[in-house]
Amino acid sequence: MAEMKTERKSVLDYLSKNKFLIPMYQRPYAWKQEECEQLWNDIVDFFNDENRKPEDEYFLGSVVMYKQNDRQNIIDGQQRTISLSLLLKALYIKAFKDRSEETKNLVTMLESCLWDIDDISGKADYTAMHLKSDVIIKDEENILEKILTNGYNLDYNEDIEKKIKNSNSNYEKNYLFFILKSDEFAKENPTKWEKLCVVLLKSCILLPIECEGYDEDSRLENALRIFNTLNNRGIPLSDSDIFKGIIFKSKKTLEERREFANKWKKLENKNSMDFIFRNYMHVTRARNKIKTSEIGLRNFFTKEHKNILKDDNTINEIEELCQFWNGDFDDNYTHKSLQLYEVLHCLPNDYWNYLDSAYFMYCKDINKNYFEGHDLFLKKIIANFLVKLINKPTISEIKPIVFNAYVSLYSKGELDFQTDSKQILENEILFKEQFFKANKLIPSLLTLNLYLKYPNQKPIFKAEIEHIFPKTTNWRPSYTGWNKEEAEAFIESIGNKMWLEKRLNIKASNGYFDEKKEKYKNSGFLEAQDLAKYSKNDWLKEDIEQRNEEIYKRLKEFFENNVM
């Protein structure tokens, strides 16, 4: 059982009787104006409640922390603690500006929450701020320090809302937001402003949970354990935040911890660390030949495989996966591989990512060139994924073949999906019927068809699916051979769709084929350019049917050549 002590504290007691440190392994300050506005509105609503009694309290949430070198290291609750400090500094600026004998005690209380107070003179030491953060980068640190040490010069003649909009710092944005709200409330309620400050300081309550232990490591471990049992208000720590704390704790020296914290900051600036750890979970499953159903990411690394996070090599492999998904190796890919990746990105689930990560790390483990024959690897993924999803469009069809494939790499040294894709393709009638019903797969099918038909096609960004025969309520009377009702059944067919740049798609709009052909001439898509040269000026039922059949045959041949 984790050792701890808890005692309800008013905002005044919490901030004035503690000094805080946001440890370097914590996430950056993330609250935006929405969260600060909610905090402000909650406090004001509590204050304005006509049924509120003097003894009533408003609970702001709990905080998990442990003491080190006379400062409370905050494990959970940093967002609220920082935001409250910014709010109180904004209130202090207002109170100090309008100070009088009547508000002298209020100014003193606000000062005691932000700075050390001299025992003899009672004066605040504006350089000795109660809150410090090891998380922030230098520029952000300078901004927070200026705000909390009275070094932030605010010109009330400035357009503060414009300054908020132009700022890149959450610290500055939220501080200025609280300045605006404080001034606004004071102007609308000139006789109540000081009372609002007192209610915030004395009637708004937090529950600090201070974790104890015989040394820093045990206090940190207790704090993390307690955090895992809580569901606190605010922005909760992500799975990767928890992993960061565990890895940080496993480092034995301050130098190792600082090195790790600096490395992590660089990684999380460019990556979703939860995404990276989810991929690393599947790498770990592959290495341990695990085919069974997944468990939650947090449980995987904190219970089932808790020693992995303490392995010194783990952060190095996490860094390698970050580089891999950042595109640091993109220059090594062939044109074909880049095309095939676009097909994968159009799939309705991300499980191909996990197989790709497992294959990348497998190649590293056996000293094999990952990029050699890479397009063949991607073709096998695409073929097996699409055949299974055409047959039954559910994620449950994909998970087993991914698990089989990456476990087979480490078991047999080959990519074996252990799937019935060939049998699915052999049932020609049923497969073709399912193919033309697979509407959710049309983006990936269209992309695959494009690159198979036009191997030299360059990637085009900001593209949209174009309906060649328009989705329109108008009907051209000159059409022969079909009517409006019959056409509606063909509009969403894959043979009536293709990729087109967004700007051209807007220009083409709901025009008919003879009008659109001029727009298609300017496209970077080779298929659109070919349609611009089409001899006919109408795009009708037989054209859609012909293109349906052409796409189906081309893709089925691809599937047959690449399924396993």
C-alpha positions as CSV (number, residue, x, y, z in Angstrom):
1,M,0.0,0.0,0.0
2,A,1.4,3.4,-1.0
3,E,2.3,5.7,1.9
4,M,0.6,9.0,1.7
5,K,-1.0,11.9,3.7
6,T,-4.0,13.8,2.5
7,E,-5.5,17.0,3.9
8,R,-8.1,19.2,2.2
9,K,-6.5,22.6,1.5
10,S,-7.9,25.9,0.5
11,V,-6.3,27.5,-2.6
12,L,-4.6,29.9,-0.1
13,D,-3.2,27.2,2.1
14,Y,-2.2,25.0,-0.9
15,L,-0.2,27.7,-2.7
16,S,1.1,29.7,0.2
17,K,2.4,26.8,2.3
18,N,4.1,24.8,-0.5
19,K,6.8,25.4,-3.1
20,F,6.3,23.4,-6.3
21,L,8.4,21.8,-9.1
22,I,7.0,20.4,-12.3
23,P,9.5,17.5,-12.9
24,M,11.3,17.4,-16.2
25,Y,9.6,14.1,-17.2
26,Q,6.1,15.7,-17.0
27,R,4.2,16.8,-20.1
28,P,4.4,20.5,-21.2
29,Y,1.7,22.9,-19.9
30,A,-1.3,22.1,-22.1
31,W,-4.3,24.0,-20.9
32,K,-5.7,26.3,-23.5
33,Q,-8.3,29.1,-23.2
34,E,-11.2,26.6,-23.1
35,E,-10.0,24.9,-19.9
36,C,-9.1,28.3,-18.3
37,E,-12.5,29.7,-19.2
38,Q,-14.2,26.6,-17.6
39,L,-12.1,27.1,-14.5
40,W,-13.0,30.8,-14.3
41,N,-16.7,30.2,-15.0
42,D,-16.9,27.4,-12.4
43,I,-15.5,29.8,-9.7
44,V,-17.7,32.7,-10.7
45,D,-20.8,30.4,-10.8
46,F,-20.0,29.1,-7.3
47,F,-19.5,32.7,-6.1
48,N,-22.8,33.9,-7.6
49,D,-24.9,31.0,-6.4
50,E,-27.7,32.6,-4.4
51,N,-28.0,29.5,-2.2
52,R,-24.3,29.4,-1.3
53,K,-23.7,29.5,2.4
54,P,-20.5,31.0,4.0
55,E,-19.3,27.5,5.0
56,D,-19.9,26.0,1.5
57,E,-16.8,24.9,-0.5
58,Y,-16.1,24.2,-4.2
59,F,-13.8,21.3,-5.0
60,L,-11.2,21.9,-7.7
61,G,-9.7,18.4,-7.7
62,S,-6.9,16.4,-6.3
63,V,-3.1,16.7,-6.8
64,V,-0.6,13.9,-6.5
65,M,2.9,15.0,-5.4
66,Y,6.0,14.0,-3.5
67,K,8.6,16.1,-1.7
68,Q,12.2,16.5,-2.9
69,N,14.6,19.3,-1.8
70,D,11.9,21.3,-0.1
71,R,9.7,21.4,-3.2
72,Q,6.6,19.4,-4.0
73,N,7.2,17.5,-7.3
74,I,3.8,17.4,-9.0
75,I,2.9,14.0,-10.6
76,D,-0.7,14.9,-11.4
77,G,-2.4,18.2,-11.1
78,Q,0.2,20.5,-12.7
79,Q,-2.3,21.9,-15.2
80,R,-4.5,23.2,-12.4
81,T,-1.6,24.3,-10.2
82,I,0.0,26.3,-13.0
83,S,-3.4,27.8,-14.1
84,L,-4.3,28.7,-10.5
85,S,-0.9,30.5,-10.2
86,L,-1.5,32.4,-13.4
87,L,-5.0,33.3,-12.3
88,L,-3.8,34.5,-8.9
89,K,-1.0,36.6,-10.5
90,A,-3.7,38.2,-12.7
91,L,-5.8,38.9,-9.7
92,Y,-2.8,40.3,-7.8
93,I,-2.0,42.7,-10.7
94,K,-5.6,44.0,-10.4
95,A,-5.5,44.2,-6.6
96,F,-2.1,45.9,-6.5
97,K,-3.1,48.4,-9.1
98,D,-6.2,49.3,-7.2
99,R,-4.7,48.8,-3.8
100,S,-6.0,50.7,-0.8
101,E,-6.1,50.3,2.9
102,E,-9.2,48.1,2.5
103,T,-7.5,45.7,0.1
104,K,-4.2,45.5,1.9
105,N,-4.8,42.1,3.4
106,L,-6.1,40.7,0.0
107,V,-2.8,41.8,-1.6
108,T,-0.8,40.2,1.1
109,M,-2.7,36.9,0.7
110,L,-2.2,36.9,-3.0
111,E,1.5,37.6,-2.6
112,S,1.9,34.7,-0.2
113,C,0.5,32.3,-2.8
114,L,3.1,33.4,-5.4
115,W,6.3,34.3,-3.6
116,D,8.3,33.9,-0.4
117,I,7.3,36.5,2.3
118,D,10.0,37.9,4.6
119,D,9.2,37.0,8.2
120,I,10.2,40.3,9.6
121,S,9.2,42.9,7.0
122,G,6.3,41.0,5.6
123,K,7.4,42.0,2.1
124,A,7.3,39.7,-0.8
125,D,10.4,38.5,-2.6
126,Y,9.3,38.7,-6.2
127,T,12.3,36.7,-7.3
128,A,11.5,33.7,-5.1
129,M,8.5,32.3,-6.9
130,H,6.7,29.3,-5.4
131,L,6.2,27.5,-8.8
132,K,9.0,26.3,-11.0
133,S,9.0,24.0,-14.0
134,D,11.8,21.8,-15.4
135,V,9.6,20.8,-18.3
136,I,9.6,23.9,-20.4
137,I,12.1,25.0,-23.0
138,K,14.1,28.1,-22.5
139,D,11.8,30.6,-24.3
140,E,8.8,29.3,-22.4
141,E,10.7,29.3,-19.2
142,N,11.5,33.0,-19.6
143,I,7.9,33.8,-20.2
144,L,6.7,31.9,-17.1
145,E,9.4,33.4,-15.0
146,K,8.6,36.9,-16.1
147,I,4.9,36.4,-15.3
148,L,5.6,34.9,-11.9
149,T,8.4,37.3,-10.9
150,N,6.7,40.6,-11.7
151,G,8.9,40.9,-14.7
152,Y,6.1,40.8,-17.3
153,N,5.4,44.3,-18.5
154,L,1.7,44.7,-19.4
155,D,0.5,47.9,-21.2
156,Y,-3.2,48.2,-20.6
157,N,-3.4,50.5,-23.7
158,E,-2.5,47.4,-25.8
159,D,-5.1,45.3,-27.5
160,I,-4.8,42.4,-25.1
161,E,-7.1,40.1,-27.2
162,K,-4.9,40.7,-30.2
163,K,-1.8,40.0,-28.0
164,I,-3.4,36.7,-26.9
165,K,-4.1,35.7,-30.5
166,N,-0.5,36.4,-31.6
167,S,1.2,34.7,-28.7
168,N,2.7,31.2,-29.1
169,S,2.8,30.6,-25.3
170,N,0.0,28.9,-23.4
171,Y,1.4,30.6,-20.2
172,E,1.1,34.1,-21.8
173,K,-2.2,33.4,-23.5
174,N,-3.9,32.1,-20.3
175,Y,-2.4,34.8,-18.1
176,L,-3.7,37.5,-20.4
177,F,-7.0,35.8,-20.5
178,F,-7.3,35.9,-16.7
179,I,-6.3,39.6,-16.8
180,L,-9.2,40.3,-19.2
181,K,-11.7,38.2,-17.1
182,S,-10.6,39.9,-13.9
183,D,-11.0,43.4,-15.3
184,E,-14.3,42.5,-16.9
185,F,-15.7,41.1,-13.6
186,A,-14.4,44.1,-11.7
187,K,-16.1,46.6,-14.1
188,E,-19.4,44.8,-14.0
189,N,-19.3,44.1,-10.2
190,P,-17.3,46.9,-8.6
191,T,-18.5,46.0,-5.1
192,K,-18.0,42.2,-5.4
193,W,-14.5,41.8,-7.0
194,E,-12.6,41.6,-3.7
195,K,-15.1,39.2,-2.3
196,L,-14.7,36.9,-5.4
197,C,-10.9,36.9,-4.7
198,V,-11.5,35.9,-1.1
199,V,-14.0,33.1,-2.0
200,L,-11.4,31.7,-4.5
201,L,-8.6,31.8,-1.9
202,K,-10.6,30.4,1.1
203,S,-13.6,28.5,-0.2
204,C,-12.2,26.8,-3.3
205,I,-10.6,23.5,-2.1
206,L,-8.0,21.1,-3.4
207,L,-7.0,17.7,-2.1
208,P,-3.2,17.4,-2.2
209,I,-2.0,13.8,-1.9
210,E,1.5,13.9,-0.6
211,C,3.3,10.6,-1.2
212,E,5.9,9.5,1.4
213,G,8.8,7.1,1.4
214,Y,12.2,6.6,2.8
215,D,13.9,8.1,-0.3
216,E,13.1,9.9,-3.5
217,D,12.6,6.8,-5.6
218,S,10.1,5.3,-3.2
219,R,8.2,8.6,-3.0
220,L,8.1,8.8,-6.8
221,E,6.9,5.2,-7.1
222,N,4.2,5.7,-4.5
223,A,3.1,8.8,-6.4
224,L,2.8,7.0,-9.7
225,R,1.0,4.1,-8.1
226,I,-1.6,6.5,-6.6
227,F,-2.0,8.4,-9.8
228,N,-2.9,5.1,-11.6
229,T,-5.9,4.7,-9.2
230,L,-7.2,8.2,-9.7
231,N,-9.4,9.8,-12.3
232,N,-8.7,13.5,-11.9
233,R,-10.3,16.4,-13.4
234,G,-8.5,18.3,-16.1
235,I,-6.2,16.9,-18.8
236,P,-5.3,13.3,-17.6
237,L,-1.8,11.9,-18.3
238,S,-1.7,9.8,-21.4
239,D,-0.3,6.2,-21.4
240,S,3.0,7.5,-22.7
241,D,3.2,10.1,-19.9
242,I,3.0,7.2,-17.4
243,F,5.7,5.3,-19.3
244,K,7.9,8.4,-19.3
245,G,7.7,8.6,-15.5
246,I,8.5,4.9,-15.1
247,I,11.5,5.1,-17.5
248,F,12.6,8.3,-15.7
249,K,12.5,6.6,-12.3
250,S,14.6,3.7,-13.6
251,K,17.5,6.0,-14.4
252,K,19.9,5.9,-11.5
253,T,21.8,9.3,-11.6
254,L,20.6,12.8,-12.1
255,E,22.8,13.1,-15.3
256,E,21.0,10.0,-16.7
257,R,17.6,11.5,-15.9
258,R,18.4,14.8,-17.5
259,E,19.7,13.1,-20.6
260,F,16.6,11.0,-20.8
261,A,14.3,14.0,-20.2
262,N,16.0,16.1,-22.9
263,K,15.8,13.2,-25.4
264,W,12.1,12.7,-24.6
265,K,11.3,16.3,-25.1
266,K,12.8,16.2,-28.6
267,L,10.9,13.0,-29.5
268,E,7.5,14.2,-28.3
269,N,7.8,17.5,-30.1
270,K,7.7,15.5,-33.4
271,N,5.7,12.4,-32.5
272,S,2.5,11.1,-30.9
273,M,4.3,9.1,-28.2
274,D,1.1,7.0,-27.6
275,F,1.2,6.0,-31.3
276,I,4.9,5.1,-31.0
277,F,4.4,3.0,-27.9
278,R,1.4,1.2,-29.5
279,N,3.7,0.2,-32.3
280,Y,6.4,-0.8,-29.9
281,M,3.9,-3.0,-28.1
282,H,3.3,-4.9,-31.3
283,V,7.1,-5.2,-31.9
284,T,7.3,-6.7,-28.4
285,R,4.4,-9.1,-29.1
286,A,6.2,-10.2,-32.3
287,R,9.5,-10.8,-30.5
288,N,7.6,-12.8,-27.8
289,K,5.6,-14.7,-30.5
290,I,2.2,-13.5,-29.0
291,K,-0.8,-14.1,-31.3
292,T,-3.5,-13.7,-28.7
293,S,-5.9,-10.7,-28.4
294,E,-4.3,-7.4,-27.4
295,I,-4.6,-6.0,-23.9
296,G,-4.6,-2.3,-23.1
297,L,-1.4,-0.4,-23.8
298,R,-1.0,0.8,-20.2
299,N,-1.5,-2.7,-18.8
300,F,0.8,-4.2,-21.4
301,F,3.8,-2.1,-20.3
302,T,3.0,-1.6,-16.6
303,K,1.8,-5.2,-15.7
304,E,2.5,-7.8,-18.4
305,H,5.9,-6.6,-19.6
306,K,6.8,-4.0,-16.9
307,N,10.6,-4.8,-17.1
308,I,10.8,-3.6,-20.7
309,L,10.4,0.1,-19.7
310,K,13.3,-0.3,-17.3
311,D,15.6,-1.7,-20.0
312,D,18.2,0.8,-21.0
313,N,17.8,-0.2,-24.7
314,T,14.1,0.6,-24.8
315,I,14.4,4.3,-25.2
316,N,16.9,3.8,-28.0
317,E,14.4,1.6,-29.8
318,I,11.6,4.1,-29.2
319,E,13.9,6.7,-30.7
320,E,14.5,4.5,-33.8
321,L,10.7,4.0,-34.2
322,C,10.2,7.8,-34.0
323,Q,12.8,8.3,-36.7
324,F,11.1,5.6,-38.8
325,W,7.7,7.2,-38.5
326,N,9.0,10.7,-38.8
327,G,10.2,9.9,-42.3
328,D,13.9,10.2,-41.5
329,F,14.5,7.2,-43.9
330,D,12.2,8.3,-46.7
331,D,15.0,8.9,-49.2
332,N,15.6,5.1,-49.1
333,Y,12.1,4.3,-50.4
334,T,11.5,3.6,-54.1
335,H,8.8,5.4,-56.0
336,K,6.7,2.3,-56.0
337,S,6.9,1.9,-52.2
338,L,5.8,5.5,-51.7
339,Q,2.8,4.9,-54.0
340,L,1.9,1.7,-52.0
341,Y,2.1,3.6,-48.8
342,E,-0.6,6.0,-50.1
343,V,-2.8,3.0,-50.6
344,L,-2.2,1.9,-47.0
345,H,-3.0,5.3,-45.7
346,C,-6.4,5.1,-47.3
347,L,-7.3,1.9,-45.4
348,P,-10.0,2.2,-42.7
349,N,-7.8,1.0,-39.9
350,D,-4.2,1.4,-38.8
351,Y,-3.1,-2.2,-38.2
352,W,-0.7,-2.1,-41.2
353,N,1.4,0.4,-39.1
354,Y,2.0,-2.3,-36.5
355,L,3.1,-4.9,-39.0
356,D,5.4,-2.4,-40.7
357,S,7.0,-1.5,-37.4
358,A,7.5,-5.1,-36.5
359,Y,9.1,-5.8,-39.9
360,F,11.4,-2.8,-39.5
361,M,12.6,-3.9,-36.1
362,Y,12.8,-7.6,-37.3
363,C,15.1,-6.5,-40.1
364,K,17.2,-4.5,-37.6
365,D,17.4,-7.5,-35.3
366,I,18.7,-9.9,-38.0
367,N,20.8,-7.3,-39.7
368,K,18.8,-7.4,-42.9
369,N,18.2,-4.4,-45.2
370,Y,14.6,-3.3,-44.6
371,F,14.4,-1.5,-47.9
372,E,15.5,-4.4,-50.1
373,G,12.4,-5.8,-51.7
374,H,10.3,-3.4,-49.7
375,D,7.6,-2.9,-52.4
376,L,6.9,-6.6,-52.4
377,F,6.4,-6.5,-48.6
378,L,3.8,-3.7,-49.0
379,K,2.1,-5.4,-51.9
380,K,1.5,-8.5,-49.7
381,I,0.0,-6.4,-46.9
382,I,-2.3,-4.5,-49.3
383,A,-3.5,-7.6,-51.1
384,N,-4.2,-9.6,-47.9
385,F,-5.8,-6.6,-46.1
386,L,-8.1,-5.7,-49.0
387,V,-9.2,-9.2,-49.9
388,K,-10.2,-9.8,-46.3
389,L,-11.9,-6.5,-45.9
390,I,-13.8,-6.9,-49.2
391,N,-15.0,-10.3,-47.9
392,K,-16.0,-8.9,-44.5
393,P,-15.4,-5.3,-43.7
394,T,-14.6,-5.6,-40.0
395,I,-11.4,-5.0,-38.0
396,S,-11.7,-8.6,-36.6
397,E,-10.8,-9.8,-40.0
398,I,-7.5,-7.9,-40.0
399,K,-6.1,-8.4,-36.5
400,P,-5.4,-12.2,-36.7
401,I,-3.6,-12.0,-40.0
402,V,-1.4,-9.1,-38.7
403,F,-0.5,-11.1,-35.5
404,N,0.2,-14.2,-37.6
405,A,2.4,-12.3,-40.0
406,Y,4.6,-10.6,-37.5
407,V,4.9,-13.7,-35.3
408,S,5.9,-15.8,-38.3
409,L,8.8,-13.4,-39.0
410,Y,10.4,-14.2,-35.7
411,S,9.3,-17.9,-35.7
412,K,10.1,-18.9,-39.3
413,G,11.8,-15.9,-40.9
414,E,9.0,-15.3,-43.4
415,L,5.9,-13.3,-43.7
416,D,3.0,-15.7,-43.3
417,F,-0.5,-14.3,-42.9
418,Q,-2.1,-17.7,-42.5
419,T,-5.2,-16.5,-44.1
420,D,-7.9,-17.9,-46.5
421,S,-7.4,-15.0,-49.0
422,K,-6.8,-17.4,-51.9
423,Q,-10.0,-19.3,-51.2
424,I,-11.9,-16.0,-51.0
425,L,-10.6,-15.1,-54.5
426,E,-11.5,-18.5,-55.9
427,N,-15.2,-17.9,-55.2
428,E,-15.4,-15.6,-58.2
429,I,-19.1,-14.8,-58.1
430,L,-19.3,-14.0,-54.4
431,F,-16.0,-12.0,-54.4
432,K,-17.0,-9.8,-57.3
433,E,-20.4,-9.1,-55.7
434,Q,-18.6,-8.1,-52.5
435,F,-16.1,-6.0,-54.3
436,F,-18.7,-3.7,-55.7
437,K,-20.4,-3.3,-52.3
438,A,-17.1,-2.3,-50.6
439,N,-17.9,1.4,-50.5
440,K,-15.7,2.1,-47.4
441,L,-12.7,0.7,-49.3
442,I,-13.2,2.9,-52.4
443,P,-10.5,5.4,-51.5
444,S,-7.8,2.6,-51.1
445,L,-9.1,0.7,-54.2
446,L,-9.1,3.9,-56.4
447,T,-5.6,4.7,-55.2
448,L,-4.3,1.2,-55.9
449,N,-5.9,1.2,-59.3
450,L,-4.4,4.6,-60.1
451,Y,-0.9,3.5,-59.4
452,L,-1.2,0.1,-61.1
453,K,-2.6,1.7,-64.3
454,Y,-0.2,4.7,-64.2
455,P,3.1,3.5,-62.6
456,N,4.7,6.9,-63.2
457,Q,1.9,8.8,-61.5
458,K,3.4,11.3,-59.0
459,P,1.7,11.7,-55.6
460,I,-0.9,14.5,-55.6
461,F,-1.8,16.1,-52.2
462,K,-5.1,17.7,-51.2
463,A,-7.0,15.5,-53.6
464,E,-10.7,14.5,-53.4
465,I,-12.9,11.9,-55.0
466,E,-14.5,13.2,-58.1
467,H,-17.8,11.9,-59.4
468,I,-17.3,11.8,-63.2
469,F,-21.1,11.6,-63.8
470,P,-22.2,14.4,-61.4
471,K,-24.2,14.1,-58.2
472,T,-26.8,16.5,-59.4
473,T,-30.5,17.1,-59.1
474,N,-30.7,18.4,-62.6
475,W,-31.2,16.0,-65.5
476,R,-30.1,16.7,-69.0
477,P,-33.1,15.9,-71.3
478,S,-30.8,14.9,-74.2
479,Y,-29.5,11.8,-72.4
480,T,-30.6,8.6,-74.1
481,G,-30.5,5.0,-72.9
482,W,-31.1,5.7,-69.2
483,N,-33.1,8.0,-67.0
484,K,-32.5,9.9,-63.7
485,E,-33.7,7.0,-61.5
486,E,-31.4,4.5,-63.2
487,A,-28.4,6.8,-63.1
488,E,-28.7,7.2,-59.3
489,A,-27.8,3.5,-58.9
490,F,-24.5,4.1,-60.7
491,I,-23.4,7.4,-59.3
492,E,-21.6,5.9,-56.3
493,S,-20.0,3.1,-58.3
494,I,-16.2,2.8,-58.2
495,G,-16.2,3.2,-62.0
496,N,-17.8,6.6,-61.6
497,K,-15.1,7.9,-59.3
498,M,-11.5,9.0,-59.5
499,W,-9.0,11.2,-57.7
500,L,-8.9,15.0,-58.6
501,E,-7.2,17.9,-57.0
502,K,-9.4,19.7,-54.5
503,R,-9.2,23.0,-56.4
504,L,-10.2,21.4,-59.7
505,N,-12.9,19.3,-58.0
506,I,-14.5,22.6,-56.8
507,K,-14.3,24.1,-60.2
508,A,-15.8,21.0,-61.9
509,S,-18.5,20.9,-59.3
510,N,-21.7,19.3,-60.6
511,G,-21.1,20.0,-64.2
512,Y,-21.6,17.4,-66.8
513,F,-18.8,15.5,-68.5
514,D,-18.4,17.7,-71.6
515,E,-18.0,20.7,-69.2
516,K,-15.6,18.9,-66.9
517,K,-13.2,17.7,-69.6
518,E,-11.7,21.2,-69.8
519,K,-11.0,21.1,-66.1
520,Y,-9.5,17.6,-66.3
521,K,-6.9,18.9,-68.8
522,N,-5.2,20.9,-66.0
523,S,-5.0,18.0,-63.6
524,G,-1.8,16.4,-62.4
525,F,-3.6,13.0,-62.3
526,L,-2.8,11.0,-65.4
527,E,-6.2,9.4,-65.3
528,A,-8.0,12.7,-65.4
529,Q,-5.8,13.8,-68.3
530,D,-6.8,10.7,-70.3
531,L,-10.5,11.4,-69.6
532,A,-10.0,14.9,-70.9
533,K,-9.0,13.3,-74.3
534,Y,-12.0,10.9,-74.2
535,S,-13.7,10.9,-77.7
536,K,-17.2,11.0,-76.2
537,N,-18.7,14.1,-74.6
538,D,-21.1,12.2,-72.4
539,W,-20.3,9.8,-69.6
540,L,-23.0,7.3,-69.4
541,K,-24.1,4.0,-68.0
542,E,-22.0,1.9,-70.4
543,D,-18.9,4.0,-69.6
544,I,-19.3,3.4,-65.9
545,E,-19.9,-0.3,-66.4
546,Q,-16.9,-0.6,-68.6
547,R,-14.7,1.2,-66.1
548,N,-16.1,-0.9,-63.2
549,E,-15.0,-4.0,-65.1
550,E,-11.6,-2.6,-65.9
551,I,-10.8,-1.7,-62.3
552,Y,-12.1,-5.0,-61.0
553,K,-9.9,-7.1,-63.4
554,R,-6.8,-5.0,-62.7
555,L,-7.2,-5.2,-58.9
556,K,-8.2,-8.9,-58.9
557,E,-5.1,-9.8,-60.8
558,F,-3.0,-7.8,-58.3
559,F,-4.7,-9.7,-55.4
560,E,-4.1,-13.1,-57.0
561,N,-0.4,-12.3,-57.6
562,N,0.2,-11.1,-54.0
563,V,-2.0,-12.9,-51.5
564,M,-0.4,-15.6,-49.4
